[in-house]
């Protein structure tokens, strides 16, 4: 980030939350598919494959939302005709 540019805390929060949800969704899905094993009740439970996919999609949506500039494009201004 360039020096002197203010940090948009709402955008930063969306990015952080999006990344956390994306990673959590991936872990949930892998545990549900029994790729990540352990003593968790999630391991080998196919329900968590779907729960993880939904959580990961929500994380991706938040990341996509945070990447939008938030500024609406302004219509081009038309210069007034020269006065005579």
Order of alpha helices (4+ residues) and beta strands (2+ residues): alpha-alpha
